Amino acid sequence: MSMAAAVETQLPGDRISKRNFERLARFIYDYSGIKMPPTKLTMLEGRLRRRLRATNHATFDDYCDFLFNQDGLAQETIYLIDVVTTNKTDFFREAKHFDYMQSVALPAIAGSGVRTIRTWSSACSTGAEPYTMAMVLAEFAEGRNDVSYSVLATDLSTDVLQTARRGIYPEDLIAPVPRDLQRKYVLTAKQPDRREVRITPKLRSRIGFARMNLMDEKYPIGEPMHVIFCRNVLIYFDKQTQAGVLNRLCDCLAKGGYMFIGHSESITGFDLPLKQVSNTVFQRV
């Protein structure tokens, strides 16, 4: 390899120093609750390189000096958090949750006299979860005059919220959606070579998207929710942070309402007004 080629392929930013990694990790944890142990140093470097380019800083030292010594956090925080958050999502992910929602939770909620079922996807990522919830809700409400529904979808990352609002996805991502629901709620591109689909305008209109940080002291969601999904986000928090988030979510859940968490998560050991009604499904008491 020539010297010129070596220079051209060298990634910007060199390495994050131990001191700056600790400063970044502390800020990310305090702001978002996301743990950043030393084992994630290489991951953080890889993700932050795009911010070095975007802010015209040659090295991680320069970037961190901008953040912490030149009041750069005021303008950079949202972008910094966007690049460190992990956003894995699929339609009908952990499908048994949606089976339970359809067969047990929604009939029970409607049977208690609720006329507008309020639901919340509290870590919605690029939108597959709230759109799946909306499909299940739309199917439940179809043909009924006594019940309606709303879906709130929030996330910390502005990048994923932008994708979620558009509702455009690679064709293969909707493979888990049953064919009958695809026909009703998914549009295919007019140019087949694009291999993209879009959620129908009618379904998109039933979801309100907003940026929200689960580390905030209060969640401004309005009236209590009847269904809350908070799946595969608690695993990124330590126990103290998990306790705070879960208590605040319970404050937002109507009595008799249902909370769904990820199958790899647990609320064992927390003093919460919840009873378990199915695997990783809990009801407010």
C-alpha positions as CSV (number, residue, x, y, z in Angstrom):
1,M,0.0,0.0,0.0
2,S,1.3,3.4,-0.9
3,M,1.7,6.2,1.7
4,A,-1.0,8.2,0.0
5,A,-3.4,5.3,0.1
6,A,-2.6,4.7,3.8
7,V,-3.4,8.3,4.6
8,E,-6.6,8.2,2.6
9,T,-7.9,5.1,4.4
10,Q,-7.0,6.3,7.8
11,L,-10.2,7.0,9.8
12,P,-10.6,10.5,11.4
13,G,-10.3,11.0,15.1
14,D,-7.5,8.5,16.0
15,R,-8.7,7.1,19.4
16,I,-10.7,8.3,22.4
17,S,-8.5,8.9,25.4
18,K,-9.4,7.2,28.7
19,R,-10.3,10.6,30.2
20,N,-12.6,11.6,27.3
21,F,-14.3,8.2,27.2
22,E,-15.1,8.5,30.9
23,R,-16.5,12.0,30.3
24,L,-18.6,10.8,27.4
25,A,-19.8,7.7,29.2
26,R,-20.8,9.7,32.2
27,F,-22.7,12.3,30.1
28,I,-24.5,9.6,28.1
29,Y,-25.5,7.7,31.2
30,D,-26.7,10.9,33.0
31,Y,-28.7,12.0,30.0
32,S,-30.2,8.8,28.7
33,G,-29.5,6.1,31.3
34,I,-27.6,4.1,28.7
35,K,-24.6,2.3,30.2
36,M,-21.3,2.7,28.3
37,P,-18.7,0.3,29.9
38,P,-15.1,0.2,28.6
39,T,-16.0,-2.8,26.4
40,K,-18.0,-0.4,24.2
41,L,-15.0,2.0,23.5
42,T,-14.5,0.7,20.0
43,M,-18.2,0.9,19.2
44,L,-18.4,4.4,20.5
45,E,-15.4,5.5,18.4
46,G,-17.0,4.0,15.3
47,R,-20.3,5.7,15.8
48,L,-18.9,9.1,16.8
49,R,-16.7,9.4,13.7
50,R,-19.7,10.7,11.7
51,R,-20.1,13.5,14.3
52,L,-16.5,14.4,13.9
53,R,-17.0,14.8,10.2
54,A,-20.3,16.7,10.7
55,T,-18.8,19.1,13.2
56,N,-15.5,19.5,11.3
57,H,-13.3,18.2,14.1
58,A,-10.2,16.3,13.2
59,T,-9.8,14.3,16.4
60,F,-11.8,13.0,19.3
61,D,-9.9,15.3,21.6
62,D,-11.0,18.3,19.5
63,Y,-14.6,17.0,19.5
64,C,-14.6,16.5,23.3
65,D,-13.1,19.9,23.9
66,F,-15.9,21.3,21.8
67,L,-18.5,19.4,23.9
68,F,-17.2,20.0,27.4
69,N,-15.2,23.2,27.3
70,Q,-16.9,25.2,24.6
71,D,-20.5,24.6,25.5
72,G,-21.0,22.4,22.5
73,L,-23.5,20.1,24.3
74,A,-26.2,22.7,23.9
75,Q,-26.3,22.1,20.1
76,E,-24.8,18.6,19.9
77,T,-26.6,16.6,22.5
78,I,-29.4,15.4,20.3
79,Y,-27.0,14.3,17.6
80,L,-24.6,12.6,20.1
81,I,-27.5,10.6,21.6
82,D,-28.8,9.7,18.2
83,V,-25.5,8.0,17.2
84,V,-25.1,6.0,20.5
85,T,-28.6,4.6,20.7
86,T,-29.3,1.1,19.4
87,N,-32.4,0.7,17.3
88,K,-33.3,-2.9,16.6
89,T,-37.0,-3.4,15.6
90,D,-39.2,-5.7,13.6
91,F,-42.9,-5.9,12.8
92,F,-44.7,-8.3,15.1
93,R,-41.5,-8.8,17.1
94,E,-42.2,-11.1,20.1
95,A,-45.5,-12.1,18.4
96,K,-47.1,-13.6,21.5
97,H,-47.4,-10.1,23.0
98,F,-49.7,-9.1,20.1
99,D,-51.6,-12.3,20.4
100,Y,-52.2,-11.5,24.1
101,M,-53.1,-7.9,23.3
102,Q,-55.6,-9.0,20.7
103,S,-57.2,-11.9,22.5
104,V,-57.1,-10.8,26.2
105,A,-56.1,-7.2,26.8
106,L,-58.2,-5.3,24.3
107,P,-61.4,-7.3,25.0
108,A,-60.9,-6.7,28.8
109,I,-60.3,-3.0,28.4
110,A,-63.3,-2.5,26.1
111,G,-65.4,-4.7,28.4
112,S,-64.6,-2.4,31.3
113,G,-66.4,0.5,29.5
114,V,-63.4,2.2,27.9
115,R,-64.4,3.9,24.7
116,T,-61.0,5.2,23.5
117,I,-58.2,2.7,24.1
118,R,-55.0,4.7,24.7
119,T,-51.8,3.0,23.9
120,W,-48.1,3.9,24.0
121,S,-45.0,2.6,22.4
122,S,-42.5,4.2,24.7
123,A,-39.3,3.2,22.8
124,C,-40.7,3.1,19.3
125,S,-37.4,3.0,17.3
126,T,-38.1,3.3,13.6
127,G,-41.8,2.6,14.0
128,A,-42.4,-1.2,13.5
129,E,-43.8,-1.6,17.0
130,P,-46.4,1.2,17.0
131,Y,-47.5,0.3,13.5
132,T,-47.9,-3.3,14.6
133,M,-49.9,-2.1,17.6
134,A,-52.1,0.1,15.3
135,M,-52.8,-2.9,13.0
136,V,-54.0,-5.0,16.0
137,L,-56.0,-2.1,17.3
138,A,-57.6,-1.3,13.9
139,E,-58.6,-5.0,13.5
140,F,-60.1,-5.0,17.0
141,A,-62.1,-1.8,16.4
142,E,-63.2,-2.7,12.9
143,G,-67.0,-2.9,12.7
144,R,-67.5,-1.7,16.3
145,N,-69.2,1.5,17.1
146,D,-68.4,1.4,20.8
147,V,-64.6,1.7,20.8
148,S,-61.8,3.7,19.2
149,Y,-58.1,3.9,19.8
150,S,-55.0,6.1,19.8
151,V,-51.3,5.3,19.6
152,L,-48.5,7.4,21.0
153,A,-45.0,6.5,19.8
154,T,-42.0,8.1,21.5
155,D,-38.3,7.7,21.3
156,L,-35.1,9.4,22.4
157,S,-33.6,9.4,18.9
158,T,-34.7,12.1,16.4
159,D,-33.3,10.0,13.5
160,V,-35.5,7.0,14.1
161,L,-38.6,9.2,14.7
162,Q,-38.0,10.7,11.3
163,T,-38.0,7.2,9.7
164,A,-41.1,6.2,11.8
165,R,-43.1,9.2,10.7
166,R,-42.4,8.5,7.0
167,G,-43.5,4.9,7.4
168,I,-41.4,3.6,4.5
169,Y,-39.5,0.4,4.9
170,P,-37.5,-2.2,3.0
171,E,-39.9,-4.8,1.5
172,D,-38.4,-7.7,3.5
173,L,-39.0,-6.0,6.8
174,I,-42.8,-6.6,6.6
175,A,-42.4,-10.3,6.0
176,P,-43.7,-11.1,9.6
177,V,-47.0,-9.1,8.9
178,P,-49.8,-11.5,8.0
179,R,-50.8,-11.4,4.3
180,D,-54.3,-10.1,5.1
181,L,-53.0,-7.3,7.2
182,Q,-50.4,-6.4,4.5
183,R,-53.2,-6.1,2.0
184,K,-55.1,-3.7,4.3
185,Y,-52.3,-1.6,5.8
186,V,-49.3,-1.7,3.5
187,L,-48.7,-0.1,0.1
188,T,-46.1,-1.4,-2.3
189,A,-44.0,0.9,-4.4
190,K,-45.2,1.6,-8.0
191,Q,-41.7,0.8,-9.2
192,P,-41.0,-2.9,-8.2
193,D,-37.3,-2.4,-8.4
194,R,-37.4,-0.1,-5.4
195,R,-38.4,-3.0,-3.2
196,E,-40.0,-0.6,-0.6
197,V,-43.4,-0.5,1.1
198,R,-45.2,2.2,3.0
199,I,-47.8,2.1,5.8
200,T,-51.1,3.3,4.6
201,P,-52.0,7.0,5.3
202,K,-55.1,6.0,7.3
203,L,-53.0,3.9,9.7
204,R,-50.2,6.5,9.9
205,S,-52.7,9.1,10.8
206,R,-53.7,7.2,14.0
207,I,-50.2,7.5,15.5
208,G,-48.7,10.5,17.2
209,F,-44.9,10.6,17.2
210,A,-42.9,12.6,19.7
211,R,-39.4,12.7,21.1
212,M,-39.3,11.7,24.8
213,N,-36.5,10.8,27.2
214,L,-37.4,8.1,29.6
215,M,-34.9,9.6,32.0
216,D,-37.1,12.7,32.5
217,E,-38.8,13.1,35.9
218,K,-42.3,13.1,34.3
219,Y,-43.7,11.8,31.1
220,P,-46.1,14.4,29.5
221,I,-48.5,11.9,27.9
222,G,-51.8,13.4,29.1
223,E,-54.5,10.9,30.3
224,P,-53.3,7.5,31.6
225,M,-52.6,4.8,29.1
226,H,-54.5,1.5,28.9
227,V,-51.5,-0.3,27.2
228,I,-47.8,0.5,27.4
229,F,-45.1,-1.3,25.5
230,C,-41.6,-0.7,26.9
231,R,-39.7,-3.6,25.4
232,N,-36.0,-4.2,25.0
233,V,-34.9,-0.9,26.5
234,L,-34.7,-1.7,30.2
235,I,-31.7,-4.0,29.4
236,Y,-29.6,-0.9,28.7
237,F,-30.2,0.5,32.2
238,D,-28.8,-0.4,35.6
239,K,-31.2,-1.4,38.4
240,Q,-31.6,2.1,39.8
241,T,-32.5,3.5,36.4
242,Q,-34.8,0.6,35.7
243,A,-36.6,1.3,39.0
244,G,-37.1,4.9,38.2
245,V,-38.4,4.3,34.6
246,L,-40.7,1.5,35.7
247,N,-42.3,3.6,38.5
248,R,-42.8,6.5,36.1
249,L,-44.4,4.2,33.6
250,C,-46.7,2.8,36.2
251,D,-47.8,6.3,37.1
252,C,-48.8,6.6,33.4
253,L,-50.8,3.3,33.3
254,A,-54.5,3.3,34.0
255,K,-55.7,0.9,36.7
256,G,-56.4,-2.4,35.0
257,G,-54.1,-1.4,32.1
258,Y,-51.4,-3.6,30.7
259,M,-47.6,-3.2,30.5
260,F,-45.5,-5.3,28.1
261,I,-41.7,-5.6,28.5
262,G,-39.1,-7.5,26.5
263,H,-38.8,-11.3,26.8
264,S,-35.2,-10.8,28.0
265,E,-36.2,-8.4,30.7
266,S,-37.6,-8.8,34.2
267,I,-39.2,-6.7,36.9
268,T,-38.4,-9.1,39.7
269,G,-37.2,-7.3,42.8
270,F,-39.0,-4.1,42.1
271,D,-41.9,-2.8,44.3
272,L,-44.4,-2.0,41.6
273,P,-48.3,-1.9,41.4
274,L,-48.3,-4.7,38.9
275,K,-49.3,-8.3,38.8
276,Q,-48.0,-10.7,36.1
277,V,-50.7,-12.0,33.8
278,S,-48.6,-13.7,31.1
279,N,-45.0,-14.1,30.2
280,T,-43.5,-10.5,30.4
281,V,-47.0,-9.0,30.5
282,F,-48.2,-7.2,33.6
283,Q,-51.5,-5.5,34.7
284,R,-51.8,-2.4,36.9
285,V,-53.5,-3.1,40.2
